[in-house]
Amino acid sequence: MGTMLATARSDGYCYVWDFYSLSLIRKLSYNSSSLNSICWSDTSEFIVAGNDEGQVILFDLRTDLVSCIHEFSSKINHTGFAPNSK
């Protein structure tokens, strides 16, 4: 079981917390659009998020690189990684 918890916020931030102490580990943002969904990769190296502007955002926790990987014409309500995909 992992020891980190991620939360999506309406101010566009993704917070990463230590699950046991509830201390803030990272504060990540792409823009100020409300994040509606976040999902961890199975390796815990990435978080993918979707926002009100239709953007799919990838947070790389190894390098702190944040990038918009795709834009859709409507808001994103759910994100996820395909299991065992290559």
N, C-alpha and C positions, 0 to 999 in steps of 0.2 A: 504494500500500500504506500502511496506517495505521501509526502509530508507538506505539499504545497496546495493552496486553494486559490483559484482565480475568480475574480468578480468583475462583471461588466457594469459600467456605470452610465447614467444618462448624460454625463458631461463629456463622454467620449474616451474616458480613461479605462484601462484594464489594470486592476490592482492584483498583484501576486502576494499572497500572505503565507507566513509559516503557519501551518494548520494547528500546531500544538500551542504555540505562544501567542498566536494571532498578531504577530508583529509584521509590519509591511516590509516586504522584500524588494519589490519593484513597482514602479508606477509608469505604465506604458500608455502612449497615445499616438494616434495618427492624425486626427483632427477633432473638432469639437462636436461632431455628430454623435447622437446617442447610440451606444452599443447595445444591440438587442440580443446577441447570442455570442457565446464563446465556447471553444472546445479545445481540449488538450490533445496533442499528438500522443500516440502510444509510447513514445520515448521520452515524453515530457520536455522535449527540446523546443517545441513550437506551440503557439496558441493561435488558432484562427478565429477571427471575429467577423461579425456582420453588423452593419449600421443602417441608420435611417436613410442615408443617401444612396443605398444600394451597393456599397463598397464591401468587398471581401478583403480583409486585412490580415496579413501574416506577421506575427511577432516572433522573431527568432531569439530565443532566450540564451543561446550560446554567444551571440554576437551583439545583441541589443538592436539589430537591424529591424526596422519596421517598414513594411511596404504594402501598397495596395496591389493585390494580384489580379483583381477583376472588378469591373463596375457593371451593375445591372440597372435597369430602368426603374426598379421599385425597391423598397426597403427589404433588407435581409432579416428574416425572423429566426432562421435556424442555420447553424453551420456544423460541420463534422468532417472527420477524416475517415476514409474508407479503410476498414480493417485489413491488415496484411497486404496492402496495395504496394506495388513496386513500379 
